[in-house]
Amino acid sequence: MAGLVIKPRARILHGHDWVFTGEVLKAFGNPVDGDVISLKDGRDHLLGSAIYNSKSQIVARRFSRRRQDLDLDFFQRRISQAIEYRKRRGVNPKLSRVVSSESDGLPGVIVDRYGDHLVLQTLTHAMDMRKELLVEALKSTLSPTVIIERNDAPVRRAEGLELQTGVLFGDAPREQEIEVGGVRFVIDLMNAQKTGFYLDQVQHYAAVANHAKGRRVLDCFTSQGAFALVCAKAGAAPVTAVEASAESVASARGNAELNSLSVNWQEEDVFQFLRSAEKAEAEYDLIILDPPSFTKTKGGLHNAMRGYRELHVRAFKLLSKDGLLATFSCSHHVTEAAFMQTISDALVDARRSARRLRRFEQALDHPVLPTLPETEYFKGVLLEMMPGR
């Protein structure tokens, strides 16, 4: 087996599973992109088996500490282990992430389940080469009627892969209906954002809606309208939802009609909406900020933090004296400490005070590995404004 010898003090020697190009001492056996390779330290000790891609900054991703090939038996075993973990943790088996990349020992493989429909992403070169094996493994472990490929995530370009979507097994799907927080949603698995729905927020919709009854709610970056509709179902009134995408607004309107719920949909840039709302002296009792990732790279972190700060300042100025703010970040590069510091700075700028009511954590079907910080990307907090301060 070809492989790499790793430099001393490389992070993989301290529990991480990635090898970056600058951490390679030398290659042996002429590894080819997509190969399974051996990783060794300078004393010829085996560190494990990894997938290789010279086109990526992450030149190798370890998936086992032993010699291991990527065959059908391996994929069936890893997927079965992922299913069993979620079963033990009480995750909804019909609406959840079944496989979460490195967190389930399958680097670059995402599998989301919507009833008997599966959505597959292969975001690394080696796993993309083995899509047929993955499909066979999924058929034997989950018995789906349809497997959809949603390989339109821009991160594939870092692996030298093209963007593509399609049906890998079964008939082309029609729109699917799911239920979250007592609200029905019709979703388009072939075209909607991510793999069809924000599964990492499913457990948080009801948690926020528990505070919504009788409150004036503003849902920013509403996408398909989940927070807005679950809050409306819980008795919030009125509910305003803002989203720049016309396609998403149309989907949200359809979901509102499906549930006979009333929401004021605003197709507009959120920042512009907040500026206009401030000038109009609008006021809300519950504001939800759930933006898409503001940065995918470390280089964009400074501008991302400026965006988060402005967003929060404007939201704090619109909240009533004892109003609530539910705010989230889904960028790995924005740490929880940095996120909370930005919120603190925004409170100072807005001349408001707040108490923290709770943290929002990454769902159990999106597991976090302590040795691989990149698996933790989600953070959120619920704040209550303090009157008279």
C-alpha positions as CSV (number, residue, x, y, z in Angstrom):
1,M,0.0,0.0,0.0
2,A,1.3,3.4,-0.9
3,G,1.4,6.1,1.7
4,L,2.8,9.1,3.5
5,V,5.4,9.6,6.2
6,I,4.2,12.4,8.5
7,K,6.4,15.1,10.0
8,P,7.0,15.3,13.8
9,R,4.5,17.4,15.7
10,A,1.8,17.1,12.9
11,R,-1.7,17.3,14.4
12,I,-2.5,13.7,13.4
13,L,0.0,12.6,16.0
14,H,-2.2,14.3,18.6
15,G,-5.5,12.8,17.7
16,H,-6.6,14.8,14.7
17,D,-7.6,12.8,11.5
18,W,-6.4,15.1,8.8
19,V,-3.0,15.6,7.2
20,F,-2.3,18.9,5.5
21,T,0.2,19.3,2.7
22,G,2.7,21.0,4.9
23,E,2.7,18.1,7.4
24,V,4.1,15.5,4.9
25,L,7.7,14.4,5.3
26,K,7.7,12.2,2.2
27,A,5.5,10.0,0.1
28,F,6.2,6.3,-0.8
29,G,4.7,3.9,-3.3
30,N,3.4,6.6,-5.7
31,P,-0.1,7.3,-4.2
32,V,-2.8,8.3,-6.7
33,D,-5.7,10.6,-6.0
34,G,-8.5,8.7,-4.5
35,D,-6.3,5.8,-3.2
36,V,-6.5,4.3,0.2
37,I,-3.0,4.9,1.6
38,S,-1.0,4.1,4.8
39,L,0.1,6.9,7.2
40,K,3.3,6.4,9.1
41,D,5.4,8.4,11.5
42,G,9.2,8.8,11.1
43,R,9.8,5.6,13.0
44,D,7.8,3.6,10.5
45,H,4.9,3.1,12.9
46,L,1.5,2.7,11.3
47,L,-0.8,5.7,12.1
48,G,-3.7,4.3,10.1
49,S,-5.4,4.1,6.7
50,A,-6.5,7.3,4.9
51,I,-8.0,8.6,1.7
52,Y,-5.6,10.6,-0.5
53,N,-6.0,13.6,-2.7
54,S,-3.0,15.7,-3.8
55,K,-5.4,18.4,-5.2
56,S,-6.7,19.2,-1.7
57,Q,-5.0,21.2,1.1
58,I,-6.1,18.2,3.3
59,V,-3.9,15.7,1.4
60,A,-5.0,12.8,3.6
61,R,-8.0,12.0,5.8
62,R,-7.7,9.1,8.2
63,F,-10.7,6.8,8.4
64,S,-9.2,3.9,10.4
65,R,-6.3,3.4,12.8
66,R,-5.6,0.0,11.2
67,R,-5.0,-1.3,7.7
68,Q,-8.4,-1.1,6.0
69,D,-9.8,-1.0,2.5
70,L,-13.0,0.8,1.3
71,D,-15.0,-2.2,0.3
72,L,-18.8,-3.0,0.5
73,D,-18.4,-4.7,3.9
74,F,-16.6,-1.7,5.3
75,F,-19.4,0.7,4.2
76,Q,-22.1,-1.5,5.4
77,R,-20.4,-1.8,8.8
78,R,-19.8,1.9,9.2
79,I,-23.3,2.9,8.1
80,S,-24.9,0.3,10.5
81,Q,-22.8,1.7,13.4
82,A,-24.0,5.2,12.6
83,I,-27.6,4.0,12.5
84,E,-27.2,2.2,15.8
85,Y,-25.7,5.2,17.5
86,R,-28.7,7.4,16.5
87,K,-31.1,4.7,17.7
88,R,-29.4,4.6,21.1
89,R,-29.7,8.4,21.3
90,G,-33.3,8.6,20.4
91,V,-32.9,10.4,17.1
92,N,-35.9,10.4,14.8
93,P,-35.1,7.6,12.4
94,K,-37.3,9.0,9.6
95,L,-36.0,12.6,9.6
96,S,-32.3,13.0,10.5
97,R,-28.7,12.9,9.3
98,V,-27.8,9.2,9.1
99,V,-24.1,9.7,8.3
100,S,-22.2,12.8,9.2
101,S,-18.8,12.5,7.5
102,E,-15.8,12.2,9.8
103,S,-18.1,12.1,12.8
104,D,-19.2,8.6,11.6
105,G,-15.9,7.5,10.2
106,L,-16.7,8.2,6.6
107,P,-14.8,11.4,5.5
108,G,-16.8,13.5,3.1
109,V,-19.9,11.3,3.2
110,I,-23.2,12.9,4.2
111,V,-26.5,10.9,4.2
112,D,-29.8,12.6,5.2
113,R,-33.0,10.7,5.6
114,Y,-36.5,12.0,4.7
115,G,-38.8,9.0,5.3
116,D,-37.9,6.4,2.7
117,H,-35.9,8.9,0.6
118,L,-32.1,9.3,1.2
119,V,-30.0,12.3,0.1
120,L,-26.3,11.5,-0.5
121,Q,-23.3,13.8,-0.7
122,T,-19.8,12.6,-1.5
123,L,-17.6,15.6,-0.8
124,T,-14.2,13.9,-1.0
125,H,-12.6,12.4,-4.2
126,A,-12.1,8.9,-2.8
127,M,-15.7,8.6,-1.6
128,D,-17.0,10.1,-4.9
129,M,-15.1,7.4,-6.7
130,R,-17.0,4.8,-4.6
131,K,-20.5,6.1,-4.9
132,E,-21.8,2.8,-6.3
133,L,-20.5,1.0,-3.3
134,L,-22.1,3.5,-1.0
135,V,-25.4,3.2,-2.8
136,E,-25.3,-0.6,-2.4
137,A,-24.5,-0.3,1.3
138,L,-27.4,2.2,1.8
139,K,-29.8,-0.1,0.0
140,S,-28.9,-3.0,2.2
141,T,-28.9,-1.1,5.5
142,L,-31.8,1.3,5.1
143,S,-34.0,-0.1,2.3
144,P,-34.8,3.3,0.7
145,T,-37.1,3.7,-2.3
146,V,-35.0,6.6,-3.6
147,I,-31.4,7.7,-3.2
148,I,-30.7,11.3,-4.5
149,E,-27.3,12.7,-5.2
150,R,-26.9,16.4,-4.0
151,N,-23.3,16.9,-5.0
152,D,-23.9,20.6,-5.7
153,A,-22.0,21.8,-2.5
154,P,-19.2,24.3,-3.5
155,V,-16.8,22.6,-1.1
156,R,-16.4,19.8,-3.7
157,R,-14.3,22.2,-5.8
158,A,-11.6,22.1,-3.2
159,E,-11.3,18.4,-4.0
160,G,-11.2,19.0,-7.7
161,L,-14.7,17.6,-8.2
162,E,-17.5,18.9,-10.4
163,L,-20.9,19.9,-9.0
164,Q,-23.8,17.6,-9.9
165,T,-27.2,16.4,-8.8
166,G,-29.4,13.4,-9.8
167,V,-31.1,10.2,-8.9
168,L,-28.8,7.3,-8.0
169,F,-31.5,4.8,-7.2
170,G,-35.2,4.6,-7.7
171,D,-37.6,6.9,-9.6
172,A,-37.2,10.7,-9.7
173,P,-38.8,12.0,-6.5
174,R,-41.8,14.3,-6.3
175,E,-42.0,16.8,-3.5
176,Q,-41.8,15.3,0.0
177,E,-43.9,16.2,3.0
178,I,-42.4,16.2,6.5
179,E,-43.7,17.4,9.9
180,V,-41.6,19.5,12.3
181,G,-43.0,21.1,15.5
182,G,-46.5,20.2,14.5
183,V,-46.2,22.0,11.1
184,R,-46.2,20.3,7.7
185,F,-43.6,21.3,5.2
186,V,-43.4,20.4,1.5
187,I,-39.8,20.2,0.4
188,D,-38.0,19.7,-2.9
189,L,-35.1,17.3,-2.2
190,M,-33.6,17.9,-5.6
191,N,-33.4,21.7,-5.5
192,A,-33.9,23.1,-2.0
193,Q,-31.0,24.4,0.1
194,K,-28.6,21.9,1.6
195,T,-30.2,18.5,1.2
196,G,-33.7,19.7,1.3
197,F,-34.2,21.1,4.9
198,Y,-32.1,22.4,7.7
199,L,-32.0,19.2,9.7
200,D,-29.5,20.7,12.2
201,Q,-32.2,23.0,13.4
202,V,-35.1,20.5,13.8
203,Q,-34.9,20.2,17.6
204,H,-34.6,24.0,18.0
205,Y,-37.8,25.1,16.2
206,A,-40.1,23.9,19.0
207,A,-37.6,25.2,21.7
208,V,-37.9,28.8,20.3
209,A,-41.6,28.5,19.6
210,N,-42.2,27.7,23.3
211,H,-41.5,31.4,23.9
212,A,-43.6,32.7,21.0
213,K,-47.2,32.7,22.2
214,G,-48.7,36.2,22.1
215,R,-45.4,37.8,21.0
216,R,-44.6,39.9,17.9
217,V,-42.1,37.7,16.0
218,L,-39.5,38.6,13.4
219,D,-37.8,35.7,11.7
220,C,-34.7,36.8,9.7
221,F,-33.2,34.6,7.0
222,T,-36.4,32.5,7.1
223,S,-35.5,30.2,4.2
224,Q,-38.6,27.9,3.9
225,G,-40.2,29.6,6.9
226,A,-39.7,27.0,9.6
227,F,-39.1,29.2,12.6
228,A,-41.8,31.6,11.5
229,L,-44.4,28.9,10.9
230,V,-43.7,27.0,14.1
231,C,-44.0,30.2,16.1
232,A,-47.2,31.1,14.3
233,K,-48.5,27.6,15.2
234,A,-47.6,28.3,18.8
235,G,-49.7,31.4,18.9
236,A,-47.4,34.2,18.0
237,A,-49.0,37.3,16.4
238,P,-48.1,39.0,14.2
239,V,-45.2,37.1,12.6
240,T,-42.9,38.7,10.0
241,A,-40.4,36.6,8.1
242,V,-37.6,38.1,5.9
243,E,-35.7,36.2,3.1
244,A,-33.8,37.5,0.1
245,S,-34.4,34.4,-2.1
246,A,-37.7,34.6,-4.1
247,E,-37.7,30.9,-4.5
248,S,-37.4,30.3,-0.7
249,V,-40.2,32.9,-0.1
250,A,-42.5,31.1,-2.6
251,S,-41.8,27.8,-0.8
252,A,-42.5,29.4,2.6
253,R,-45.8,30.9,1.4
254,G,-46.8,27.4,0.2
255,N,-46.0,25.9,3.6
256,A,-48.1,28.6,5.3
257,E,-51.1,27.9,3.1
258,L,-50.7,24.2,3.7
259,N,-51.0,24.8,7.5
260,S,-53.5,27.7,7.3
261,L,-51.1,29.9,9.1
262,S,-50.7,33.7,8.7
263,V,-47.2,35.2,8.2
264,N,-46.1,38.5,6.7
265,W,-43.5,37.4,4.2
266,Q,-40.9,40.0,3.1
267,E,-38.7,39.2,0.1
268,E,-35.8,41.5,1.0
269,D,-32.2,41.6,2.1
270,V,-32.2,41.2,5.9
271,F,-29.7,44.0,6.6
272,Q,-31.7,46.4,4.5
273,F,-35.0,45.3,6.2
274,L,-33.5,45.9,9.7
275,R,-32.3,49.4,8.8
276,S,-35.7,50.3,7.5
277,A,-37.4,48.8,10.5
278,E,-35.2,50.8,12.8
279,K,-36.1,54.1,11.0
280,A,-39.8,53.2,11.2
281,E,-39.3,52.6,14.9
282,A,-40.7,49.1,14.6
283,E,-40.6,46.8,17.7
284,Y,-40.7,43.0,18.2
285,D,-40.9,40.7,21.2
286,L,-39.0,37.8,19.7
287,I,-36.4,38.0,16.9
288,I,-34.7,35.0,15.3
289,L,-31.4,35.4,13.5
290,D,-30.5,32.2,11.6
291,P,-28.2,33.4,8.8
292,P,-26.3,31.1,6.4
293,S,-22.6,30.8,7.1
294,F,-21.0,34.2,6.7
295,T,-17.6,32.6,5.9
296,K,-16.3,29.3,4.7
297,T,-12.6,30.3,5.2
298,K,-10.4,31.8,7.9
299,G,-9.6,34.6,5.5
300,G,-13.2,35.8,5.5
301,L,-13.5,35.8,9.3
302,H,-12.9,39.5,9.9
303,N,-15.7,40.5,7.5
304,A,-18.0,37.8,8.9
305,M,-17.6,39.1,12.5
306,R,-18.4,42.7,11.3
307,G,-21.6,41.3,9.7
308,Y,-22.6,39.4,12.9
309,R,-22.0,42.5,14.9
310,E,-24.1,44.8,12.7
311,L,-26.8,42.2,12.6
312,H,-27.0,41.9,16.4
313,V,-26.8,45.7,17.0
314,R,-29.8,46.3,14.7
315,A,-31.8,43.4,16.3
316,F,-31.2,44.6,19.8
317,K,-32.5,48.1,18.9
318,L,-35.7,46.5,17.6
319,L,-36.5,44.4,20.6
320,S,-39.1,45.4,23.2
321,K,-38.0,46.0,26.8
322,D,-38.2,42.3,27.8
323,G,-37.9,40.9,24.3
324,L,-36.1,37.7,23.3
325,L,-33.4,37.0,20.8
326,A,-32.7,33.5,19.4
327,T,-29.5,33.7,17.4
328,F,-27.4,31.1,15.6
329,S,-24.1,30.7,13.7
330,C,-23.3,27.7,11.5
331,S,-19.7,28.6,10.6
332,H,-17.0,26.4,12.0
333,H,-14.5,29.3,11.8
334,V,-16.6,31.4,14.1
335,T,-15.9,29.9,17.5
336,E,-18.5,30.0,20.3
337,A,-16.2,32.4,22.3
338,A,-15.9,34.8,19.3
339,F,-19.6,34.6,18.6
340,M,-20.5,35.5,22.3
341,Q,-17.9,38.3,22.3
342,T,-19.5,39.8,19.2
343,I,-23.0,39.6,20.8
344,S,-21.5,41.3,23.9
345,D,-20.0,44.0,21.8
346,A,-23.3,44.5,20.0
347,L,-25.2,44.9,23.3
348,V,-22.8,47.6,24.3
349,D,-23.2,49.4,20.9
350,A,-27.0,49.1,21.2
351,R,-27.0,50.2,24.9
352,R,-28.9,47.2,25.9
353,S,-28.5,44.6,28.6
354,A,-29.5,40.9,28.4
355,R,-29.6,37.7,30.3
356,R,-28.8,34.3,28.7
357,L,-31.6,31.9,29.0
358,R,-30.0,28.9,27.2
359,R,-27.5,27.7,24.8
360,F,-28.4,25.8,21.6
361,E,-26.1,22.9,20.8
362,Q,-25.4,20.7,17.8
363,A,-28.0,18.0,17.4
364,L,-27.0,14.4,18.3
365,D,-27.4,13.3,14.6
366,H,-24.6,15.8,13.8
367,P,-22.0,14.3,16.2
368,V,-18.9,16.3,17.4
369,L,-15.5,14.7,17.8
370,P,-13.4,16.4,20.5
371,T,-10.2,15.5,18.6
372,L,-11.5,17.0,15.3
373,P,-12.8,20.5,16.1
374,E,-13.9,20.9,12.5
375,T,-16.9,18.6,13.3
376,E,-18.3,21.3,15.6
377,Y,-19.8,24.2,13.6
378,F,-23.1,25.0,15.2
379,K,-23.7,27.4,18.1
380,G,-26.6,29.5,19.3
381,V,-28.0,31.3,22.3
382,L,-31.4,32.6,23.6
383,L,-31.2,36.0,25.3
384,E,-33.8,38.0,27.2
385,M,-33.5,41.8,27.3
386,M,-33.3,43.4,30.7
387,P,-35.8,46.3,31.2
388,G,-34.6,49.4,32.9
389,R,-30.9,48.9,32.2
